[in-house]
Amino acid sequence: MRAGVVSRTDAEKALETTKQIIAYLESKGVEVVVETDTALALELEDHNTNLQDLDGDFVITVGGDGTILRAAMEMRTAHTPLFGVNMGRRGFLSEVPPDGIETAIQRVLDGDYVIEESLKVKSWGIGLTDVFPDALNEVLIASSLPSKMLLLRLSIDGEFITDIQADGAIISSPTGSTAYNMSAGGAIVAPTVDALSLTVICPYSYFRSLVFPASSTVRIELLKPQTDGIAIIDGRSYIALKPGSVVEATMSENVTRFIRFK
């Protein structure tokens, strides 16, 4: 059996927990592969592997939701399930706390778990050469200047919805519906529902949020002249948008797989 490990590197407690996890896995005869930054922080020269190349029967993430989002975005092997150990503040995506981690890992090694598949959002810019990575949580369209509102034209499957002034718009997955989408007043979508959410941020209008089929395509056009925008995917990938830019999004063919306990 082979397991990957990735940890946040700015918290000593997370690194200590990661050492414990690696030691326990190796004591059980599991081949352990550690992501590069994690390996350098732990001074493990012989475990060094780029996150893009990290694979195995499962990958353990040690940190908060940001660590999971990083792994979900950068790992090339989307079929590899993630097992989250929460060392952050909220840990919506994580499965277990650090206490009792060895017992939890043993359950994984024994196959005592289920796989939960989470939809991801695929997005692209019309006429842009930039590559938009899939989002586990959301794609955010916002002004490049916080003091400037955007004028957005919203449509789904070619059907016009509205032209609206707002600070931005969020296209979120069911997983992401509990994140920025919820803070902006959008509905929480159950993980088993194949749907995406379109939520505008601080709109100068009655319209705020819409849940639509995941197979549909949402289109967001930047109408306001001389106002640049930015697309932000899961808070990690930033793509500049010029006035007149068009961004479209739908359900990705990829999913993120999580190890969950019954």
C-alpha positions as CSV (number, residue, x, y, z in Angstrom):
1,M,0.0,0.0,0.0
2,R,1.2,3.5,-0.8
3,A,0.1,6.8,0.9
4,G,0.8,10.4,0.2
5,V,1.2,13.1,2.9
6,V,0.9,16.9,2.6
7,S,0.8,19.3,5.5
8,R,0.7,23.0,6.2
9,T,4.2,24.0,7.0
10,D,3.6,27.2,9.0
11,A,2.3,25.5,12.2
12,E,4.5,23.4,14.4
13,K,1.7,21.3,15.8
14,A,0.7,20.3,12.2
15,L,4.2,19.3,11.5
16,E,4.4,17.3,14.7
17,T,1.2,15.5,13.8
18,T,2.6,14.8,10.3
19,K,5.7,13.2,11.8
20,Q,3.4,11.0,13.9
21,I,1.4,10.0,10.8
22,I,4.4,9.1,8.8
23,A,5.9,7.0,11.6
24,Y,2.7,5.1,12.1
25,L,2.2,4.4,8.4
26,E,5.8,3.2,8.0
27,S,5.4,1.0,11.1
28,K,2.5,-0.7,9.2
29,G,4.6,-1.3,6.1
30,V,3.0,1.4,4.1
31,E,5.1,3.2,1.5
32,V,5.0,6.9,2.3
33,V,5.5,9.7,-0.2
34,V,5.7,13.2,1.2
35,E,5.0,16.5,-0.7
36,T,8.0,18.6,-1.4
37,D,7.4,21.6,1.0
38,T,6.3,19.2,3.7
39,A,9.4,17.1,3.3
40,L,11.7,20.1,3.4
41,A,10.0,21.4,6.5
42,L,10.5,18.0,8.2
43,E,14.0,17.6,6.7
44,L,13.0,14.3,4.9
45,E,15.3,14.3,1.9
46,D,14.3,10.9,0.7
47,H,10.5,11.5,0.7
48,N,10.5,14.6,-1.6
49,T,7.8,14.6,-4.3
50,N,6.1,17.5,-6.1
51,L,2.4,17.9,-5.1
52,Q,1.4,17.5,-8.8
53,D,3.0,14.0,-8.8
54,L,1.7,12.9,-5.4
55,D,-0.3,9.8,-5.6
56,G,-1.1,6.5,-3.9
57,D,-4.0,4.5,-2.5
58,F,-4.9,7.7,-0.6
59,V,-3.4,11.0,0.4
60,I,-3.5,12.4,3.9
61,T,-3.7,16.2,4.3
62,V,-2.8,17.8,7.6
63,G,-4.1,21.3,8.0
64,G,-7.3,23.2,7.4
65,D,-9.5,23.5,4.4
66,G,-6.8,25.5,2.6
67,T,-4.5,22.5,2.6
68,I,-7.3,20.3,1.1
69,L,-8.1,22.9,-1.6
70,R,-4.4,23.1,-2.5
71,A,-4.2,19.3,-2.9
72,A,-7.4,19.1,-4.8
73,M,-6.3,21.8,-7.2
74,E,-2.7,20.8,-7.9
75,M,-2.8,16.9,-7.8
76,R,-3.0,15.4,-11.3
77,T,-4.5,12.2,-10.1
78,A,-8.0,13.3,-9.3
79,H,-9.1,9.7,-8.5
80,T,-6.9,9.5,-5.5
81,P,-9.0,10.0,-2.3
82,L,-8.1,12.6,0.3
83,F,-8.2,12.0,4.0
84,G,-8.2,15.3,5.9
85,V,-6.8,15.8,9.4
86,N,-8.1,19.1,10.7
87,M,-5.4,21.4,12.1
88,G,-7.2,24.6,11.0
89,R,-10.0,26.7,12.5
90,R,-13.1,25.3,10.8
91,G,-12.2,22.2,8.9
92,F,-15.4,21.7,6.9
93,L,-13.7,19.4,4.5
94,S,-11.6,17.5,6.9
95,E,-12.7,14.2,8.5
96,V,-10.9,13.8,11.8
97,P,-9.1,15.9,14.5
98,P,-5.5,15.1,15.4
99,D,-6.5,13.3,18.6
100,G,-6.7,9.6,18.0
101,I,-5.2,9.9,14.5
102,E,-3.5,6.5,14.7
103,T,-6.9,4.8,15.3
104,A,-8.4,6.7,12.4
105,I,-5.5,5.8,10.0
106,Q,-5.9,2.1,11.0
107,R,-9.6,2.3,10.0
108,V,-8.4,3.6,6.6
109,L,-5.8,0.8,6.3
110,D,-8.6,-1.7,7.2
111,G,-10.9,-0.4,4.5
112,D,-13.5,0.8,7.1
113,Y,-14.7,3.9,5.2
114,V,-16.8,5.1,2.4
115,I,-15.9,7.4,-0.5
116,E,-17.7,10.7,-1.0
117,E,-17.4,12.3,-4.4
118,S,-17.6,16.1,-4.6
119,L,-18.5,18.0,-7.7
120,K,-16.0,20.5,-9.1
121,V,-16.6,23.6,-11.2
122,K,-15.0,23.9,-14.6
123,S,-14.6,27.4,-15.9
124,W,-12.9,29.2,-18.8
125,G,-12.6,32.6,-20.3
126,I,-13.9,33.2,-23.8
127,G,-10.9,34.3,-26.0
128,L,-8.4,33.9,-23.1
129,T,-5.4,31.7,-23.2
130,D,-5.2,31.4,-19.4
131,V,-6.0,28.0,-18.0
132,F,-8.6,28.0,-15.3
133,P,-8.1,25.1,-12.9
134,D,-11.1,23.2,-11.6
135,A,-12.6,24.6,-8.4
136,L,-13.6,22.4,-5.5
137,N,-15.3,25.4,-3.8
138,E,-15.9,28.3,-6.1
139,V,-15.0,30.5,-9.0
140,L,-15.1,34.2,-7.9
141,I,-15.5,37.1,-10.4
142,A,-14.6,40.3,-8.7
143,S,-13.3,43.8,-9.4
144,S,-9.6,44.2,-9.4
145,L,-10.1,47.3,-7.2
146,P,-12.2,46.7,-4.0
147,S,-13.7,50.2,-4.3
148,K,-15.2,49.6,-7.8
149,M,-18.4,47.7,-8.5
150,L,-18.8,45.6,-11.6
151,L,-21.6,45.7,-14.1
152,L,-22.3,42.0,-14.9
153,R,-24.6,40.4,-17.4
154,L,-25.7,37.0,-16.1
155,S,-27.2,34.2,-18.3
156,I,-27.6,30.4,-18.0
157,D,-27.8,28.1,-21.0
158,G,-28.2,31.2,-23.3
159,E,-31.1,32.5,-21.3
160,F,-30.6,36.1,-20.1
161,I,-31.1,36.5,-16.3
162,T,-30.2,40.1,-15.5
163,D,-27.7,42.9,-15.8
164,I,-26.6,43.8,-12.3
165,Q,-24.2,46.0,-10.4
166,A,-22.4,44.2,-7.7
167,D,-19.0,43.7,-6.0
168,G,-18.7,40.4,-7.8
169,A,-20.3,37.0,-8.5
170,I,-19.6,33.5,-7.1
171,I,-20.2,30.2,-9.0
172,S,-20.0,27.5,-6.3
173,S,-20.2,23.7,-6.1
174,P,-22.3,22.0,-3.4
175,T,-19.2,21.7,-1.3
176,G,-18.4,25.4,-1.8
177,S,-22.0,26.4,-1.0
178,T,-21.0,26.4,2.7
179,A,-18.0,28.7,2.1
180,Y,-18.0,32.2,0.5
181,N,-21.3,31.5,-1.2
182,M,-23.0,31.1,2.2
183,S,-21.3,34.2,3.6
184,A,-22.7,36.2,0.6
185,G,-26.2,35.0,1.3
186,G,-26.4,32.1,-1.1
187,A,-28.3,28.8,-0.3
188,I,-26.5,25.8,1.1
189,V,-26.8,22.9,-1.4
190,A,-26.8,19.3,-0.1
191,P,-23.6,17.4,-1.2
192,T,-25.7,14.8,-3.0
193,V,-27.5,17.3,-5.2
194,D,-26.1,17.8,-8.7
195,A,-26.4,21.6,-8.7
196,L,-24.3,24.7,-8.8
197,S,-25.0,28.1,-7.3
198,L,-24.7,31.6,-8.8
199,T,-24.6,34.2,-6.1
200,V,-23.8,37.9,-6.5
201,I,-21.9,39.9,-3.8
202,C,-23.5,43.1,-2.4
203,P,-25.8,43.6,-5.4
204,Y,-27.5,46.9,-6.2
205,S,-30.6,44.9,-7.0
206,Y,-33.3,42.5,-5.8
207,F,-31.4,39.5,-7.3
208,R,-29.0,37.7,-5.1
209,S,-28.7,33.9,-5.7
210,L,-29.8,31.1,-7.9
211,V,-29.3,27.4,-7.8
212,F,-29.2,25.7,-11.2
213,P,-28.5,22.2,-12.7
214,A,-24.9,21.3,-12.6
215,S,-25.1,20.3,-16.3
216,S,-26.0,23.9,-17.3
217,T,-23.5,26.6,-18.3
218,V,-23.5,30.0,-16.6
219,R,-22.1,33.0,-18.4
220,I,-20.8,36.1,-16.8
221,E,-20.0,39.2,-18.9
222,L,-18.1,42.3,-17.7
223,L,-20.0,45.2,-19.2
224,K,-18.6,48.2,-17.4
225,P,-16.0,50.1,-19.5
226,Q,-12.6,50.8,-18.0
227,T,-13.2,48.5,-15.0
228,D,-10.9,45.5,-14.8
229,G,-11.9,42.3,-13.1
230,I,-10.3,39.2,-11.8
231,A,-11.2,35.5,-11.6
232,I,-10.1,33.8,-8.5
233,I,-10.4,30.0,-8.3
234,D,-10.6,28.5,-4.7
235,G,-8.7,31.5,-3.4
236,R,-5.5,30.2,-5.0
237,S,-5.4,30.9,-8.7
238,Y,-5.8,34.5,-10.0
239,I,-6.6,35.4,-13.6
240,A,-6.9,39.0,-14.8
241,L,-10.0,40.0,-16.7
242,K,-10.3,43.0,-19.0
243,P,-13.5,45.0,-19.6
244,G,-15.7,43.0,-21.9
245,S,-14.3,39.7,-20.7
246,V,-16.6,36.7,-20.6
247,V,-16.3,33.8,-18.2
248,E,-18.3,30.6,-18.4
249,A,-18.6,27.7,-16.0
250,T,-20.3,24.3,-15.6
251,M,-19.8,21.0,-13.8
252,S,-16.4,19.5,-14.3
253,E,-15.9,15.9,-15.5
254,N,-13.5,15.6,-12.6
255,V,-14.5,15.1,-8.9
256,T,-12.7,15.2,-5.6
257,R,-12.9,12.0,-3.7
258,F,-12.9,12.1,0.1
259,I,-12.5,9.3,2.6
260,R,-15.4,9.4,5.1
261,F,-16.2,7.3,8.1
262,K,-19.7,5.9,8.4
